[in-house]
Structures are given as structure tokens and as C-alpha cells.
Amino acid sequence: MRFPAPLVEGRLVRRYKRFLADVEMPGGEVVTVHCANPGAMTGLAAPGSRVFLSRSANAARKLPWSWELVEADGTLVGINTGHPNGLAAEAIAAGIIPELAGYAGLRREVPYGKASRVDIVLAGPGRPDAFVEVKNVHLLRRSGLAEFPDSVTKRGARHLAELADMVAAGHRAVMLFLIQRGDAERFGLARDIDPAYGAAFERAEAAGVEMLAYRCRIGLEAIAVGESVPFAS
């Protein structure tokens, strides 16, 4: 996924109300920007951090700037949770995720379960449909270990249960954890943050839901899905 225009660097003043942040621009002006991230953003919202913004081409938009990247511990981290679904679809179509290769059709935001939508459905002749849920990951509290979730997520636990229902119905179901940082060497669950999600993960895995984790390559011009990372024991 390439950014349509060069990103603009700024300095984070503060993040507040979950979806807003104040950023000092290169000329010293402080602007309010959209933060497309409902999570806690632990370790990624320290005042003074270098951040990188995109500007919308829609002149009518109330907040023209969007927060895309932050530099944390010398690493660029993608914080926009609106990107992972598109990144995953792009990577699947390009054959970058071999576990999800070989399907002829890909649909996004498909209704399923109990009034939910699954991020991706893959279909092809001679094989069951694959229901793929994508989760954005950027929490890293220990060197090399990416974790999910960074806050309590009842919705995430429900998604795991719905994927397990798809397996019971004869389909294939996959949870794809997409890590928007390149310094992750392993992936694990933040059970101390949300024990209920950890329990839901175990139930879904026992029911046959496949679990994948991939890290991204983050740059100022583009974000792309890179390599798979192992699950921490």
C-alpha cells in the first residue's frame, strides 16, 4: 500500500478522545489531526514523538490531516487501524501469505455470524470458503514481542467465536494478526490486559480456527506485509 502523497513530519503534542491528536507542524503551527485508532496505543503516544501525517484530498473534510506513523524506539510503527484489511487483501492477492494462496475470489466486508461482517472471504473451486478476520497489532512491551490486544476487546472475542462457528459449519476460518511494525520477532497474547480474549483465543484454536501472524515493512512511502512471525510459547 503506497501513500498517495508524501507524508509530513510533525511532533506529537497530545492524543485525546481516542480519535484526536494535536501535532506541531514543521512551521510551528499546532493542528488537530484524525487518529484512526481506538486502542490504548501503549508506548506510541508519548508527547514529543516524531509522527507522520497524510493529508486528505477531500477539501470538505473537517480534519484534513490523518496520523499514519509514529517513531517508537527507533522504529516506524503504523497506527492507522483502517489499513490492515487492505494490506491483507493486497498481500493475499500477491501471494505473499502462502497459507491463504490459491483462491480464485476475494471479497471484503462480507456479512456473517450474528450481525457481523468478516474482513475477507476467499473462495475457489474444490475447496471450502475461507473466512479471514484481520486484527491490527502494534503493542510491543518487551523487545521483539508483539502482543494483542492493547485494550479489552469484547468485539474481538466475539469475532473468535464467530470464526469457530464457521469451522463447525464446514468452512475454513483464519485469524490473521497483522503487526504494523518491523521489529517484531514473535507474537503473543496480552493476557494480562484482556484475560477473556486469551480464553476466547484458546477455545477458537481448539475448534479449528487457524492462527497466523505477519509483520509489516513500514516506510515513509509505503506499508507492505512482510514475513510471518512465530507465536511465543
Buried (B, 14 or more C-beta within 10 A) or exposed (E): BEBEEEBBBBBBBEBEEEBBBBBBBEEEEEBBBBBBBEBBBBBBBEEEBEBBBBBBEEEEEEBBBBBBBBBBEEBBBBBBBEBBBBBBBBBBEEEBBEBBEEBEEBEBEBEBBEEEEBBBBBEEEEEBBBBBBBBBBBBBEEEEBBBBBBBBBEEBBBBBBBBBBBBEEEBBBBBBBBBBBBBBBBBBBBBEBBEEBBBBBEBBBEBBBBBBBBBBBBBEEEBBBBEBBEEBE
